[in-house]
Amino acid sequence: MDRRIDELGRIVIPSHMRRAVGFETKTPIKFEVVDGGIMLRKACPTCIICNADKNLTEVKGKYVCEECRQLLK
């Protein structure tokens, strides 16, 4: 399936594809350049220091992993 980018740089992801991966309205999406293409995935919280995505604690709207929390003490 092909889509065109509009004048504002937007594309439409077909609804059946969004449903297949669980993208709903206002789902935060992370964009990455991979092998000359663009990968989209659900954005998940990561540690603001090391980018880990496990054992996170939220501190004033930011996330810090347990290992970095120990280093900050």
Rosetta blueprint (number, residue, H / E / L):
1 M L
2 D L
3 R L
4 R L
5 I L
6 D L
7 E L
8 L L
9 G L
10 R L
11 I L
12 V L
13 I L
14 P L
15 S H
16 H H
17 M H
18 R H
19 R H
20 A H
21 V H
22 G L
23 F L
24 E L
25 T L
26 K L
27 T L
28 P L
29 I E
30 K E
31 F E
32 E E
33 V E
34 V E
35 D L
36 G L
37 G E
38 I E
39 M E
40 L E
41 R E
42 K E
43 A L
44 C L
45 P L
46 T L
47 C L
48 I L
49 I L
50 C L
51 N L
52 A L
53 D L
54 K L
55 N L
56 L E
57 T E
58 E E
59 V E
60 K L
61 G L
62 K E
63 Y E
64 V E
65 C E
66 E H
67 E H
68 C H
69 R H
70 Q H
71 L H
72 L H
73 K L
